[in-house]
Amino acid sequence: MLRVYFTSEDLARVRVAPGPDFLWEISNSVQTLQRRDGERVFGAWRRWARPRLSGSRRLLSSLLPPRGYSPDFLTPTSGDRTTMQAAVDTLMSTPRTRLRTELTQLSSPTRFPGWTSSLARGDREALRRLGDALHAYRLEALEPHWQRVRAHVDADRALRLHSLLDGGTEGLLTGLGPHFRWRPPVLEVTYPVDQQLRLEGRGLVLQPSFFCWPTPITLADGDLPPVLVHPIHHTADWAGSAFDGRTTTGAGPLGPLLGHTRAGVLRAARTGCSTVEAARLLDVTHPAVSQHLNVLRAAGLITTVRRGGRAFHVATAEGRALLATEERAVRP
């Protein structure tokens, strides 16, 4: 059990991360790739990814075991992380003392296996090798599906922000899902070990993660800027539809996309909406809205998450780009 202790100041400083974090998705997916559970959600992706991976998987797996401790420096919570290159540069600037401390905790106090001995000394070549492995892994295992990762994380973020608008910070914390229990002033989190995190006025970043599995995760060092990474809901067919070779060119699902009502549904999904909210906003029937949502989803312009029996629809990056194009076209 992880227990996160809030002060009144912390409740005012909770925020939801603006999108997927490159290094958290890499770290979580490397660990998920080594596991055997979660077959329904990740089985197809594992079978697709394993034959594609070069030496990056073996190198990163030695630092990111599927269970137990992983070094915090692999997922920095400060510095520039807006691009993959910036995130890797931040990681590679980790002080040598921290590298040695965390890698010692990963292996043993007296012995580092293989190349990690050089990494623990802050050797420039070892750090370069780690940076190359991170870039290679992302290109091989994640890049083909990054739009889907971003769409799912965006959908979860929109769901959290609606919870915040409806119930404030306590509504946000209460609605995080089955792994969480809010007992003011403590957030109890399903966790593989007993750990306490005292925020002490620093606030907390909630980071949705596509590949986080099966429970939330936080940093081992409680003195680092606090972050709580949590799993998100996956559509049941995400893996199968990701690898079935479909294309959106020619006479694909974008063909039937024209129409004022469907465009209105897409606009409503820009900031997230339920089926009922979209039907009420556009003054159309529930079945009609569902049909339009199905077409938009097939075209990759919206994604849908379900929580507590409620379907919530959010425009993807492609959907928002289409709306932005429309706005530019009508702008005087």
Rosetta blueprint (number, residue, H / E / L):
1 M L
2 L E
3 R E
4 V E
5 Y E
6 F L
7 T L
8 S H
9 E H
10 D H
11 L H
12 A L
13 R L
14 V E
15 R E
16 V E
17 A L
18 P L
19 G L
20 P L
21 D L
22 F H
23 L H
24 W H
25 E H
26 I H
27 S H
28 N H
29 S H
30 V H
31 Q H
32 T H
33 L H
34 Q H
35 R L
36 R L
37 D L
38 G L
39 E H
40 R H
41 V H
42 F H
43 G H
44 A H
45 W H
46 R H
47 R H
48 W H
49 A H
50 R H
51 P H
52 R H
53 L L
54 S L
55 G H
56 S H
57 R H
58 R H
59 L H
60 L H
61 S H
62 S H
63 L H
64 L L
65 P L
66 P L
67 R L
68 G L
69 Y L
70 S L
71 P L
72 D H
73 F H
74 L H
75 T L
76 P L
77 T L
78 S L
79 G L
80 D L
81 R L
82 T L
83 T L
84 M H
85 Q H
86 A H
87 A H
88 V H
89 D H
90 T H
91 L H
92 M H
93 S L
94 T L
95 P L
96 R H
97 T H
98 R H
99 L H
100 R H
101 T H
102 E H
103 L H
104 T H
105 Q H
106 L H
107 S L
108 S L
109 P L
110 T L
111 R L
112 F L
113 P L
114 G L
115 W L
116 T H
117 S H
118 S H
119 L H
120 A H
121 R L
122 G L
123 D L
124 R H
125 E H
126 A H
127 L H
128 R H
129 R H
130 L H
131 G H
132 D H
133 A H
134 L H
135 H H
136 A H
137 Y H
138 R H
139 L H
140 E H
141 A H
142 L H
143 E H
144 P H
145 H H
146 W H
147 Q H
148 R H
149 V H
150 R H
151 A H
152 H H
153 V H
154 D H
155 A H
156 D H
157 R H
158 A H
159 L H
160 R H
161 L H
162 H H
163 S H
164 L H
165 L H
166 D H
167 G H
168 G H
169 T H
170 E H
171 G H
172 L H
173 L H
174 T H
175 G L
176 L L
177 G L
178 P L
179 H L
180 F E
181 R E
182 W E
183 R E
184 P L
185 P L
186 V E
187 L E
188 E E
189 V E
190 T L
191 Y L
192 P L
193 V L
194 D L
195 Q E
196 Q E
197 L E
198 R E
199 L L
200 E L
201 G L
202 R L
203 G L
204 L E
205 V E
206 L E
207 Q E
208 P E
209 S E
210 F L
211 F L
212 C L
213 W L
214 P L
215 T L
216 P L
217 I E
218 T E
219 L L
220 A L
221 D L
222 G L
223 D L
224 L L
225 P L
226 P L
227 V E
228 L E
229 V E
230 H E
231 P E
232 I L
233 H L
234 H L
235 T L
236 A L
237 D L
238 W H
239 A H
240 G H
241 S H
242 A H
243 F L
244 D L
245 G L
246 R L
247 T L
248 T L
249 T L
250 G L
251 A L
252 G L
253 P L
254 L L
255 G H
256 P H
257 L H
258 L L
259 G L
260 H H
261 T H
262 R H
263 A H
264 G H
265 V H
266 L H
267 R H
268 A H
269 A L
270 R L
271 T L
272 G L
273 C E
274 S E
275 T H
276 V H
277 E H
278 A H
279 A H
280 R H
281 L H
282 L H
283 D L
284 V L
285 T L
286 H H
287 P H
288 A H
289 V H
290 S H
291 Q H
292 H H
293 L H
294 N H
295 V H
296 L H
297 R H
298 A H
299 A L
300 G L
301 L L
302 I E
303 T E
304 T E
305 V E
306 R E
307 R E
308 G L
309 G L
310 R E
311 A E
312 F E
313 H E
314 V E
315 A E
316 T L
317 A H
318 E H
319 G H
320 R H
321 A H
322 L H
323 L H
324 A H
325 T H
326 E H
327 E H
328 R H
329 A H
330 V H
331 R L
332 P L
